[in-house]
Amino acid sequence: MVVIYAPFTLLLLFLLLLLLAVFFLLVEMRVLTYAYRKVGVRPRYAFAVMLVSLLGSHVNIPLYSVPTRRLVSPHEVSMFGRTYIVPETLEEGATLVALNVGGALIPILVSIYLLLRTRMYGRMLIGVALIAPPLVAAAVGLLLSFRGAPPIAYVAGSMGTLIGADLLNLGEVAHLGAPIVSIGGAGTFDGVFLTGIIAGLLA
């Protein structure tokens, strides 16, 4: 009879996986902190900005509401054993427009901070106006100012994405029929956050 002993117990395997997860988390946090330092955020504030950005992605600040009208198609309703057909109706409601802390407020504040600190007003405005992806934002930053490329790339990437993905589409809010629309939230958070960080690292 041959007995094969497992080289790892379940507890040891769990501890190894936990250690690996902590390692990747620490590496990611160090990379993000380094990215913020590179774009011009002071070292003592870089970790706090990164942490608030990640945690703030779950926080939305209500701004205003937009009256909406939604066309409800005919449907069946059963009551007291009988089925009734409800005709097509126009349902009135409201869509709440909110500002996401991690995906909009923090990038805006960081961009304003970098704008005031570097005083490269014209160059940063040119970068934002292009509404560019990370690679283009990094290239624009290098073309506009080689030494000051990281902050320009961050502002161009993050603000360009925020403006292009959300702010320019606010006029369509009334037609969405959604209960809440978050500026910088959901998928836009990934776009704004990652675009700004990647653009800053590449520049």
N, C-alpha and C positions, 0 to 999 in steps of 0.2 A: 504493500500500500504506500502510495506516494502522497505526501502532504506538502502542499505549496503554501508558504506563508506570504501574505501580502506585505510588500515592503513598507507601505504606509498605512497607518490607521486612519479612520475617517476624521478623527480629531486633528491629527497632524496635517492631513490634506486640507481641512477647513482653515487651519492656521496659516498654511502656506498661501492659500487663495486670498485670505484676508490681508496678509502681508504684501502680496502682489498688488492688491487693490489700493492699499495705502501708499505703496511706492509710486504707482501711476498717478495717484491724486497729488502727491507731493511734487512729482515732476511737472504735472500740468500747472499746479499753482506757481511753481518757480518760473516756468516759461511765461505764464501770463503776467506775473509780477515784473519779470525782466522786460516784457513787451511794453508795459506801461512806463517803466523807467526809461526805456529807449525813446519813446515818443515825447518825453519831456516832463512826465509826472515825477515829482520829487520822491526819492526812495522811501521816505517815512510815510508817504501817502499811498504809494503804489499798491501795497497789499490790501489796504482798506478800500480803495477804489475797486479793485478786482473782486473782493468779497461782497461789497454792496451791489456790484453789477450782477453777480450770479444770484444772490439772494433776492435782489430787487426785481428779477425777471418774473416773480410770482406776485408782485404788488402792482396794482393799477390805481391811479389817482383819477377820480371822475372829473371831467371838465365841463361838459354840457350834454344836452340830449337833443336829438333830431327827430321831429315828428315823422312817422313812416306810415305807409299804407300797404297792406299785403293782401293780394287776391287769394282767397281760400277757395279751392276747387270743391265741387260737390262731393259730399261724403255721406255715409250711412251712420245713423245713430239708433241704437236699440234701447228702448225703454218699456218697462212693464210687458215684456214679451212681444212687443211690436217693433218693427223696423221702419224708421222714417228716413227719408232722403232730404238732407239739408242742401238747399240750392247754393249756387256760387254767391259768395258774399265778399264785401270789401272790409277787411279788418284794420282798424286804426290802432296804432301803438307808438312806441318811441324807441329809438336806439341810443344807448348811452355811449358817448365818445370819451374814452379814458386815455391817460398817459401812463405808459409802462415805465416803472422806475429804472429797471436794468437795461431795457432796450431803447429808451428815449431820453429820460431825464439825466441819467449819469453821462451818456455820450455827449449830450448837449452841454452839460456843465464842464466836462473835461475839454471839449472843443473850445468853449469860451475861455477857459483857463489857459489853454495853449495859445489861443489867439492873442490874449492880453500879455502873456509872458514873452512870446516871440516877436510880437508886433509885426508879423508878416501878413497884414490884413489883405492886401490885394492878391497875393499869391494863394492864400488859403481860400479866398472867395472864388478865384479861378478854378481851383481844384474841386470845390463843392459844386460849382456850376456844371461840371462835366458829368456828374452822377455816374461814377465809374466803379467797376469791380476792383478787387484788391490789386491785381497785377497792373492795371492801368493807373490806379491811384498811386501806387508805388513809383511807377515810371514818371507820372506827372510831378510827384514830389521831387524826384531826382532832377528832372528838367528845370523846374522852377527854382530850386535851391538845393545844391548837392549836399551842403553841410546841414541844412535844416530840413532835409527830406522827410525824416520819420514823423515829426508833428504834422507836416503838410499832408503826408500820405494818410495819417490817421483821421484827420479832420475831413479830408476829401472822401475817404472811403466810408466812414461811419455816417457823416451828414449827407453825403450823396445818396447812400442807400436809404436812409430814413426819409429824405425828401422824395426820392423817386418811387419808393415802395408804398409809402403811407400818405404823406402830406399832399402830394399831387392828386391823390385819389379820394380825398375827404368829400369831394362833391358827389361821390357815388354812394355815400353812406345811406342815404334815404332809400336807395333801391335794393339794399342788401337784405333787409328784413331781419337782421340779426339783433338780438337783445343788447349786445355790447360789441363795440369796436375799439380795440386797444392799439394806440399809436406806439409802435415799437414792440408790441407784444407778439406772442405766438411765433410764427416762422420769421417775422421781421427781426425779432431779437437776435436770432442766430445770424441773420444777414448783417445787421448793424454791428453786433459785437465781434463776430469773426472777421468781417471785412476790415474794420478799423484795426484790429490786432494784427491780422496777417499783412495788411498794407504797411503798418509801422515796422514789422519785422523784416519785410522784404526791402524796404527803402534803405 
